[in-house]
């Protein structure tokens, strides 16, 4: 598969995470997550075209169903049920957030991580971008106060790790991938239940209010 | 049969017998008598087999084998049984045999109160742990065995869990034993770093490759780790609370045997594996030994809890053992291997002797507590009338621990004295001063120990009962008497045959690497005589016993036929100054020790509190009661453990600041950790 096409896909994935940091409405954040999951599905599909493994095709289909369709459905229902149109504020304001994002992207592309991003020299640029995606996904969980954005951030982190693994040639057996996707499905169910519980108990999705649970 | 004794199968049979005892006990959860019978049977059979096996292994030589090579490359379940290990197996088996015999009768008072099957399970597991500790030849396997021993003994300490003091004691023991284990792990890791092996033989072969600084660090870590288990001062604080908490036959095993596993590993590491060693190691151990012996007996004097008193005497005796062992290390460093061998012999002999008389004392104390339901000696008195045989056995144990001939304690302390006195002839001023200090400490310790047991025996068995419980006391059961009687006999026999035993202990030393290839001069002139090197001093056990019997015979003759020749026997009431004699007029244990405590007031920091309750608080002429409370401060707790506890608590409170309760903050920590891990990779 054309490296430029893969770079394009990864670029969109990176931008989708960037957008998650900027998004003010939960609906937009879920759409962005669906897009990045679709990109992961496409990247996996390109692997299928190269290997012609039908088990991989099955994994692609399961990924599409769970990550792109089911996850979105879960989150949309949650938003509608509790009328969570707008996300809760962030810890850092927008300019500072952008500076941190730029910082993480620069660090991921720096020489310090060369030993990691140079696993496959041909994919160095892709791996640096995937590493940036990992960092800024983690930062999304840190910077956002609402539970929904944090859940999306964790799923986005998982997508970034999958992307990094694919481009680093660290793809595991289809059985393992299937197991991971199953894990994510269970996680989705539990996290939506938890988010509902937080909302019911605190009247908001702001996780900083959970401090009161401390002794 | 003989072949089985000298092979690895013989050792596995030993472990199997105890394993059957442990697992089998669990099947009798609701049948206390059957559980008691099962566990006692396997403990007795196992210990008898252990005695035969260890004697056979002692005379046949080294036995090394790998039981199972695990999937982990560094861990192998390998054993090495040389003379030193065989000696410790013998000590463990001997004490287990008599404690188990005693246990048959003793355990009965736990029926319907606590689970007898659980007691049997942990009792056997504890013995298995000790046996594996003294035979393991791989560091990781050793740590597994060490943990089995420690955890099993913890459950035995908290066995009587209805008493909140016992659970507290168990917690302290658990914390301290794991602090010690942490130091041991660090020592093993350092050895591994420079030898690439956890196998003791490999480490020994490559010990010269370990840099001096690292070797010294290993020594300090191992000394703290194994010293904590042995109960050396200042790491002893768990011992006086944990040993009394356990059932008495377990206390006897813990105090008589378990703490010696720390001594075993010190001998194994410092004298066998890490050679050559610097001079200061031996000097440090001599100083610690002196302090432990002296302070141990001083604290014992202040106690009126009979089991705590005995526990403090364990610290004292560990100190005496360390005096012999420390001398051996010093002499090795000075190149005098003969004297070193002599010092090691003294340490090993006292190890065996302390195991016998301390077990005897714990068992007889257990019988007393069982009848009076208190550990407070002030509530005893006059028990000799109700428990005459127990009193006799306690007296034998007291005489042995006080180093009175012809019992075994005298001969091992004599050997230790001889070693220390030889050290005083050294030209090195530091060595000379240390030996002078150690000799002085041992001399004072001996005197104080005697005073302490005069107090313990007098307050417990003599005079009149000081509580109603004493009047209801009955003699111990037959199995208890057999257990105590056998140990009392051992105290006497080990004394009588001290010359022969001494030659065996010297023989143990000659099989350690450091003593190999040396020609032995006639340190022992015969099998019944001890002769110190250079003919400095000697004592004959046989001559001593003949002299004592003769002296006794002459005294009896004199009293009966010369002094009382013309006197007639009259039986009447004792003159009591016209008042009724009451138990309140007796000297108490606290009163007896008071003058000695005040002499050592600088160390013990006593405080005396007088309380008077008047019949009429306004007219203070007629006191209703007077109470004098003599307390001593635990200086280790006050000046070491409490400040340490305060420091750790402050640190913990500050560290708690990172526990903000914010999920975002926790994920931020993860990000930092990931970034650092990636950066370092």
Contacts between the chains, C-beta under 8 A, distances in Angstrom:
chain1	res1	chain2	res2	distance
A	91	B	664	6.6
A	107	B	675	7.7
A	112	B	679	5.9
A	113	B	678	6.2
A	113	B	679	7.4
A	115	B	681	6.6
A	116	B	678	6.0
A	116	B	681	6.4
A	131	B	678	7.9
A	134	B	674	8.0
A	135	B	671	7.3
A	135	B	675	7.6
A	138	B	667	6.5
A	138	B	670	6.9
A	138	B	671	4.6
A	138	B	674	7.1
A	139	B	671	6.8
A	141	B	663	7.9
A	141	B	664	7.1
A	141	B	667	4.5
A	142	B	664	4.9
A	142	B	665	7.9
A	142	B	667	5.0
A	142	B	668	4.7
A	142	B	671	6.4
A	143	B	664	7.3
A	144	B	664	7.6
A	145	B	664	7.2
A	150	B	663	6.8
A	150	B	664	7.9
A	150	B	667	8.0
A	207	B	662	7.4
A	207	B	663	5.1
A	207	B	664	7.1
A	208	B	662	6.2
A	208	B	664	7.6
A	210	B	661	6.9
A	210	B	662	8.0
A	210	B	663	7.1
A	211	B	660	7.5
A	211	B	661	4.2
A	211	B	662	6.4
A	213	B	661	7.2
A	214	B	661	4.3
